[in-house]
Amino acid sequence: MRFFIISTLLFFLTLPTLAQTDELAGHGLPLADALKANTTSEAVLHSLQRAADNKKSVLHDYARYKLADLYFTGGNYSAAVVEFQKLVADNNTSILLSKATLNLGKSYLNLRQPGKAIKTFQTLLEKYPEAKEGAEASYLIAKTFDQQGNWRQAYLAYEEVDLCHPLSFFAKKSRAAIVVLKRAHRKQLPRFQASAKALYRQGMAYFNQEDYQMAANIFGRLAREYPNDKHLGEAFLMLGRAEMNTSNWQNAIADLARAGQATPNLAGRASYYLGLAYGRRGDYEKAITAMRNVFDNYANSDLADDAAYWAAYYREQDGDPAGALLDYYRLINKFPYSNSVQPAIWRLGRIYYWEGDFKNAATYLHMAQLYPPGEDTPRCNYFEAKSLEKQGKKGEAVTVYEKLVQRFDHTYYAYRAREQLLKLGSPVSDQSAFVDEEFYEALNNIDEKNQAELVSIMEIWEETKAQEAEAPKELIRLHLAKYKKLMDLGVVDFAADEARYLVNLTTEQERDSAQLKLGEMLLRQGNYKTPLKFADKKIKLAVMSGKTEIIPKLVWQMAYPRAYWRQVKNKAGAYGIDPYLVLAVMREESRFNPKAVSRSGARGLMQIMPRTGKGIAKRLAVPRFRTSKLFQPELNIGMGSWYLSHLITRFDGNYYLSLAGYNGGPNKIGRYIDNWYDGKLNLVDVDEFVESIPGRETRLYVQKVMGSYFEYKRLYDRKRG
């Protein structure tokens, strides 16, 4: 079935564009022009009416909707009601039904028929519970009650909007309206009793959006209002997890303990997260006890292997490396196929390496080659080679470095291995065999000049998730025909809706070829985030499977675009730094979003903190500097480039230390160098330094930015930096 869908869709997509006429419009204005019209001229209305009344027309529902919409926007609400009613009554397969029902209700509102409007909105919610129009319909029900002076019913309806559509724009408006009603009526408002299930769903929505404070509020409310509910344990568990993510360790620990007590079936999971909470608070003894409880008493839990890893890790952090070594080794033996094996091997080797026992370090790190690969495997391979170097075994070290470069090409540690091989006099050839893909499949004949069309479809491919359900072939053919006709007529917005429906029936794999082509068009428009996300995922999968040679060059360019290249090149040149390093910082800091704001308040493309920005602006004599100016791409790039140049000078040209300073603060990094190397930069071993940085964020930041930098140099600059 999916093969049929995608084959037919791609066939239609690759047909040459037909003349923008339609036999269904009859004589006069072509239907294509009528569907794109914004006026209610006689010719437009006549063309749409003829097509709407012709039930043999594949687009009769679109003609009817457009006709109704023109009446609506023109203020002729009575005529709009008639046409929207016909559309709703005569079509059971149109994807326009929920939208038409919403606008039918709005038409009644404008005709001052609130009763009919509310009934229509309620019908929409009952018939199309998953429709995106549901949030607005729910809000309009509440607002209508409010305008009628029925503030009690309005309050309950506003609460329902916030409960069922918590992340929507209309939930935000509802919360504002609730505040107004509470001020006006205070204790006279009725008690809103949301179901436990609805509260849990709302809390999960916030949790999945990483709004942990709101999630904690909702889960806390659930626990208070439903102390005897069967889901109480889940509520406490999620409440504790949300509190962990806001560093509220004391409350998190208390609520996670309650989770296990409330629901015995959750005791294992609750103990696992309780261990994490204790560990992150630095209470390692209690963390170890909680984790051991998981793998001792809940051995069949899917968290048992992770708990074993964290028990060993916290034992290591608690100053018992010998005990940690035993625990890591037991984990590897007991859970050989666990995702925790590679991290455990790394910690084993790391303990020996930092103790100066390079023989045992090399021996245990070599184990990484014997188990299924994971994200820590390249790091294990790299430090195995370094351990061999420390023992004077240059030949063996070279062999391991070369294997690392070959097997995990394009990873940070593979690039570090290249640098080490160069120092050892055994450089490897640049394996930049980027594959150029010829787009003979999928959308190779699409009109690339129609960028609005391409953007619309790209958003469809990106946003739609694969569905496993199969649909009848007749239904598929009908919507394919609608899609084709709308594309032929150049009615992009409507075509996008049909395509969104169709690709719901295809797999992600089947969408890839189309997504690649459309991503290329987005790059040309300066839209980097969506193609980058898609390409990054494809590359990571290929790297871990050892099949990077199958990735087309276009995908690499999507993942590592030369965004804002003119400004980057100019500003980097002005301050004497490599423009590709600036690009790498931008890529990891903001994903090239000029409006990005971090949780800590950093702003713009290069994520400059306001306080730092003020200092830089003073040094550069930026006139009338305000924090809001950090959102200006050229200024942000200039200020970030200057600051990066300043750090590179401070750290004697060492990119690794400079990037650590950019993220973690130069004074803090300077103190580490003073404490560990007596302030002597020439003694710094960058690998050991980066791995020893206490803050995980800064450690990963250096590796990510340098990994991106190496990739940029390899992709665009044949003179490796």
N, C-alpha and C positions, 0 to 999 in steps of 0.2 A: 504494500500500500504506500509506504513512504517513498519507495522508488518511483511509483507512479506519480505521486504528488510533485516531487522535485523535478522529475524529468519533464513533466508537462509545464510546470512553472518556468523552468529554464528555457524550454522551447519557446514559450510565449515571450519571455524577456528578450530573446535574441532575434525575434522577428523585426524587420525594419519598420520604422515608424510609418503608419499609414497617414493618408491625407486627413487633415483635421475636419472631416465632415462626418455626418451620420445619417444613414438613410432613414432613421426613425424620426428625424426632425422635420421631414417633409420639405416643402419649399419654404424659403425664407432664411432666418438666422440658423446657422449650424448649431447642433446641440453642444458641441465643444465650447463654443462661445457663450452659449446660454448657461452652461454649468459653471463657467468662470465669471459670469457677470455679477455686478454689484448694484445694478439698477433694476427697477421694475417697469422697464419700457414695455410697450405692447408686444414688440417683436420677441423679447426675452420670455415674457410670460406665455406667449402663444407657443413658442418652441418647446418650453418645458411642459406645458399642459398636454401637448400632443404626445410627447414621449412618455409622460406619466400615465396617460390613459391607454397607451398601447401595451397590454400585458405581455405581448411577445417580445417587447424590448428587454434586453438583458439589464438595462440601466433604468428601468421604469421607477424603481424605488429611489434612485439617486435624483432623478428628475423631479419626483414628487417631493423629496426632502428639500431640494434646492428651491422649488417653488414655494413651499411652506416657509422656508428660512428667509426668502426675500420678502414675503409678506410680513413676517415677524420683525425683521430689522427695519422695514419701512413703516412700522407702526400699525399695520392693518391686521390686528390680532384676531378679529373674527374670521377673516379669510385664512389666517394661519392655522386656527383651530380646525377648520374644515379639512385642510390639506394634511395636517399632522394626524388627524383622526383616520383619514383614508389610508395613510401609510401604515399606521399601527394595525388597522383592521384587515388590510389586504395582503400583508406580508408576514410570513412566519419564518423565513430564512434570512431576511435582511439583517446585516450587522448594524443597521442604523436605528433599530427599534428602541434601544435604551436612550439614545440621544434624542430621538423624536419624542419619546414619552416625556423626557425632561422638559423639552421646549414646549410641549403641549401644556404642561403644568404652568410654565412661565407665562404662556399666552393667557391662561385663565387668570393668573395673578394680575396681569395688565388690564384685563377686562373687569377687574374687581369682583371676581368670583372665587373667593378664597376657599370655600368648601370644595368646589370642583378641583381646585389646584391641589389641595392637600390630598384628596382622594387619588388624584393622578400620580402624585409623588409616591404615595404609599403603594400604588400598583407597581410602579417602577421597582421599588425596593423588594416587593414580593416576587415579581417575575424575573428580575435580573439582579439577584443579590450580590453578584460579583462584579457588576458593571462599575466602571470608573466614575459614572455619573451619580452613583449612590451617595457619595459624601455631600455633593451639592444639593441633591434632593432632600436629604435628611436635614441639612441646614435650613433650606427654604421652608420646610414644614415648621421648624422651630421659630424662624423669623416671622412667619405668617401668624402663628399663635401670638407672638410678641406684639406685632402690630395691631392685633385685634384686642389687645389688653388682657389676654388670657395668659398672664405671666406665670401662673403655676404650671400650666401645660407646656409653655415655652421653656421654662427652666428644665423640666424633665426631658424635653426634646433636645435642648442644647447639650445636656449631659450625655444623651444617647449618641449624639454626633461625636463628641470627644471620646466616648468609650469605643465606638465601632470604627472610627476613622482617625485615630490619634495623631497620625503623622501628616494629615492633609491640611491644606490651607483653610478649609472650612472648620476644622477642629480648632484651629487657632482663633478664628473669628468667634466660634462658639464659646471658647474659654473667656474671651473678652466680654461677651454678652452675659455670661454667668456672673462675672465680677460685678457688672452693672446691676443685675437683678438682686444680687445678695446685698449690695449697698442700699438699694431702694426698699427691699422687703424683709431683709434680715430673717428673723425667726418665723416669718409667715410662710416661707417656702416649704414645699413638701420634701420629704426625705426621698432622695433618689437611691434606689436599691439595685445596683448592677449585679448581675449574676456572677458567681465565682468563676465560671468558665470565661465570661466576657472580660472580667478583670485580668485573668491570667493571659488571655490573648492580647490584651492591650499592653500589659507589662512586657510580654515577649517582643511585641513590635518595637517598643523603645529599646529593649535590650539588644535586639539585632541591629538597631541603628546606632548602637554604642552611646545612647543617651542613658547612661547608667543611673544618674540621679533621678530622672523621671521614672525609670524602671523600678528603682528601689521604692519610690513613693507609692507606685501602683501595687507592687507585691506586698508592701507593708499594709496597705489598705485592705487587700484581700485577706491577709492573715488576721487583721483586727475584726473585720466584718463577718468572717466565716470561720470562727475558731473550731467548729466541728465538721468542717467540710472534708471530704475524702482527699481533696487536692491540697490540704494545708501543708503537708510535707514538701510538696513541689514548690509552693509559694515561699516557704522559708528557705528552701535550697536556692531558688533564683534570687530571693532577697539578699541572701548572704553573698552570692556571686556578684550581684550588682554592687553591693557595698565594698567588696574586695576591689572592684575596679575604680572605686572612688577613694581607695586607701583608708576606708573606715574600718580598720582591722578589728577593733573591739566589738562593734556591732555585728560585723561579718562572722566573727567567731561564735558569738552568742546565737545568732540565727541559724548558722550551719549546724550547731549542736542541736537546736530545736528540730531541725529538719529530720535528723536521724531518729529523734525520739518520737516525733509525730507519725512517721511512716516507716516502719521497720524495713520495708522493701528498699527504701532509699538510704539506709544506714551506710552502705558501702560507698556510694557516691558522695554522701554528705561527709564521711570521714576523709575522703580524698581531697575535697575542696577545703575542708577544715585544715588538713595538713598544709595545703598551699598557703592558706591565710596565716597560719602560724609561721611558716617558713619565710614569707615575705615580710612579716613583722620582725623577723630575726629571732624568734623563739624556736630554735632548732630542735631542742629535746622533745618538745610537744609535737612538733611537725613530724619528727621521725616516728613517734608513737602512733600518731594518726595514720601515717602511711603504712606502717607495718600492720595496723589493724585491717587495712584493706586487703593486702595480699595474704595475710594469715587466715582471716576469717571469711573473706569473699574471693576465694581463689578463682572462681569462674567469672568474676566481673571483668568487663572489657577494660577496666581501669587498673587491673591488678599489676600489669607490667609497668605502666606509667608510675604507679605508686611505688613499685620496687626501685625504679630509677630515682625518684625524688627522695626516697628514704636514704639511698646511698649518697645522693648529692648533698642533702642537708647534713649528713654525717661528716662529709668532707668539709663543709662550711663550718661545722662545729669543732674543727680542729682534730679530727680523727681520720687522717688519710689512710692509715693501715686498715681500719675497719671499713672505710669506704671502698677500698680496693677489693676486699672480700665480697662486699655487697654487689658491686658492679659485676664482678666475675660470676656470682651466683645468678644475677639477672640474665646475663648472656647465655648461661647454660640452661636456665629454666624456660626462658622465652626467646628461643633462637630466631624466631620469625617476627619478633616485635619491632615496631618502628623505634623503640627505645634502645635497640642494640647498638646502632652506630653512635648515638650520643654517649652511651655507656663506655664504648671502646675509646672514644675521644677522651672522656674524663680519666679513664685508666691510664692512657698514655700521657695525658697532661700531668698527672700527679708525678709519674716517674720523671718526665722531662724537666719539670720545675724543681725537682729534687736533685737534678744533675745525673740521674741514673739513665743515661742515654741508651744503654744496651737494652734494658727492660722496656724503655719507652718505645724503641724501634720494634721490639718483639711484639708487644701488645698492640701497637698501632697497626702493625701488619695484619692483624686479625680483621681489619676493616675490609680487606680484599676477599675475605672468605665468606662474608655474609651479604645478603641483598643490599644494594647501595641505598644511601639516604643522603640528606642534605649535609650531614657531617662527614661523609666519606672523603670528599676532596681535602678537607682539613686534616683528616687522619693521615691520608697519603702524603700530604705536604710535610707534616711534622715527623712522619716516619723518615722521610728523606733528610730532613734537618738533623734528626737524631743520628742517622748514619754519617752525615757530614761531621758532626761533633766527635764521632769516634774515628775520624780520619778515613772512612770508607767511601772515598770519592766516587769510585766506579759504581758501587751499589746505589749510592745516592742519586747519581745521574740516571740510572735505570728507573728508579722509582719516580723521579721528576718527569722523565719522558713518558712513562705510563700514565701519569696524572694528566699531562698535557693532551695525550691522545684520547684517553677515556672520558675526561671531564673538561674538554675544551670549552672555552667561553665562560668558565667559572672564575671567580676571584683568585682562588688558589692555583688554578692552571696558569693564570697570568703571572702570579708570583713565582711559580715554578719556571716559567720562561725566563724571568729575570735572574733567578738563581743559576739556571743553566748557562746563561750568558756570562755570569761571573765566573763559572767553573770552566769556561772555555768550550762549552758544548752547546752552542745555540741551536735551536730547532727552527726549521723553516716556518714561515708564517702560513698557517693552514687556513687562509682566508678564501676558501673556495666557495664563496657565496653563490648560490644557485639563482640564476635569473629565470623567472617563470614566465612562460608564454600563456597568456590568458585566452586560450582557444575555447575553454569550457566556460560555462555559466554566462557572465554578462559581458562577453567580449565585444558585442556590437552595440552596447548601450551608448546613448549620446552623452559624451562626457561634458559637453557644454551646459547641459541641463543640471547644474549643481544642486539646485533646490530639490530636484527629484532624487539625486544620489544621496543627499543628506537625509531625506525622509526615509529612504529605504534602508540606509545604513543604521539608522536608529531602530528600525524594526528588527533587523538582523541582530543587533546588539542586545536589545531589551527583551526579546521574546525567548522564553525557555522552551526546550524541547518537550513535547507532549507525547506520551505513549499511546493515547487513545486513537483509534482509527475512526475515520468518518466515512459515510457512504460515498461511493464514487460520484453519484449524481450531484451531491452537495459540493464536492470538490470541483467538479467540472463547472458548476454554476458560478462559484466564486472566482475560479480561474478566468472564466469568460468575463466577469465583471472587471477583474483586475486588468486583463488585457485591453478591454475596451477603454477603460479609464486612462490607461497608459497611452493608448493610441490618441486619445483626445487631449492628452497633456494635463489632465486634472489631477495634479500630484497629491493633494491632501486626501481626496477620496481614495485614490489608488493606494496610498499608504495604509489606510484603514483596512482595505481588503487584503493587502499583503501581510499585515500583522496577523490577520485571522488565518491566512494560509500557512505561514511559517510556523504557526503553533503545531502544525501536523508534521513537521520535519525535525530531523535530528540536528544536533550541533555540527556534526561532521558534514552533513549535507549542505549546511549553510556556509561552510568555510570558504569555498571558492568565490562565492558572491561577496562575502565579507572582505576578502582580500582586495578585490577590485574596488569596492566602494571605499574601503579604508584609504586607498591611494588617493582617491578624490578628496577625502576629508583632509589629508595632509596638505594637499595643494591649497585648501581653503584656510589653513592655519588652525584646524581643529585637531589637536594632538592627543587628548586624553583617551578618547574612545578607541582609536586604532592602537594606541600604546598598550592599553589594558588587554586587548585581544591578542596582540603579538607577543607580549610578555608571557602570557599563559602558554602559548604554543611553544615558545623557546624553552621555557623551564621544563616542560614535558620532554622535549627533544633532548635537552642536556642530560637529564636524569636517565633517559633510555639509551644515551650514547649515539643518537642519530641526528646530530645537528646538521649533517650534510644535506638532509632533505628539506631544510628550511629555506625558502626562496629569499633572495636578497631583499625583495620588497618588504618581507616581514621584519627583517633586521632594521630596515629604514623606518618602519612604523614604530618599532620598539625604541629606536635611538634616532629620533628626528633632529634635524638641524633647525630647531625652532628659534625664531627671532635671530636668525643667523647674522643679518647685517648689523644689528645692534650689538650682538655678542662679539662679533669679530672686531668692531670698532672699539668697544670699551676694553676688551681684553688686550687689544693691541696698544691702547693708550696707557695701560698700566703694566705692560710687559709680562703678561701671563698667557698660558695656552688657552685659546678659546674653547677647546674641547673639554678642558677641566671645568670651565664655567658652565658649559652645557650639562656636564655630568652632575654638577651641584644642583642646577635647576631641575634636572630630571628627577632626582631623588628628593629634593626639597618640596617641590610643588606640582610635579607632573605637568609643568608648563602652564599652570593656571595662574594668571596674573592677579586674581582676586583671592587667592588662597590665604586662609588664616588658620594657624595651628592652635592647639589647645592652650599653648603657653603665650599666644598672642603674636607670634612671628607673622610677618606679612609679605605678600607678593611672591614673585617668581623665585627669588633667592632667600625667602623667608628670613627677613631682617627684623629683629626685635626693635620696637619703637625707641627704646633707650639707646640701643646701639646705633640706630638710624640717625638719631639726633647728633650723636658724636661724629658720625661719618659726615653728615651734612655740614657740620661746622668746619670740619677739616677741608671739605671740598667747596666750601662757600656756596652752598645751594641756597638760592634766594627764597625767602618766605617759606621755609620748609615746614610742613605739617605731616603728621603721621599718615594721613590719607594719601600723601604723595607716594608712599611706598607701593601703592597699587599701580603706579605708572610704570609700564614695562621698561622703557629706556632708562628712566632714573633708577629703578630698582637694580637693573643689570649693572649700571655704572657704579652704584654704591657698593653692591655686592662684589663686583670685580676689584674695586679698590681695596675693600676689606680683605679679600682673599689674597691679593698681592701683598698687602701689609703683613699678613700672617706668614706667607711664604718667605718673605724677607726675615721675619723674626726667627723662624725655625730653619734658617740656612738652606732654603730651597727644598726642604723635605715635605713632599705633598701629604704624606700620611699624618705627620704631626700637625701640619697646617689645617687639614680637614678635621682632625680631632679638636683643635682649637676653635674652628668655625662652629662646630656643633656643641662642644662641651665647655667652651670658654678658654681662652688662651692662658689665663693666669692659673687655672686649675691644671692644665696640661703642663705648664711650666713647673708647677710644684712637683708633679710626678717625675719629671726629668731630673729635678734637683734631688729628690729623695732616692730615686732608683739608679741614677747615673752620675751623681754629683754635679749635675748641671752640664755635663759634657755631651753635646749633641752628637759628636762623632762616635760615641760609644753605644748609641741607641740601636738596638736590634728591632726593626720595625715590627716584625712578626710577634716577638715576645712582648713588645710594648703594647701593640693593639690588643693582644689577647689578655693583657693584664689590666687594661682600663676597667675600673670598677663599674662604671655605668654601661649596662648592656646596650642602651640606645646609641651611645657614642661609638662603641666598638663596632656595632653593626653598620652604623652610618659610614664610618671610614671604609669598610669593606664594600659596601654598596656603591659609594661614589667612585672609588678607585676601580671597581669592576666595570661601571659604566664608562669611566674615562678610557680604560683599556679598549673597550668595545668601540667607542667613538673613534679612537685612533686607528683601530684596525679596519673599520668600515670606510672611513673617509680620508684618512691621512696615511699615506704609505710610509711616511717617515715616523716610525714608532716613537712615542714619547716615553 
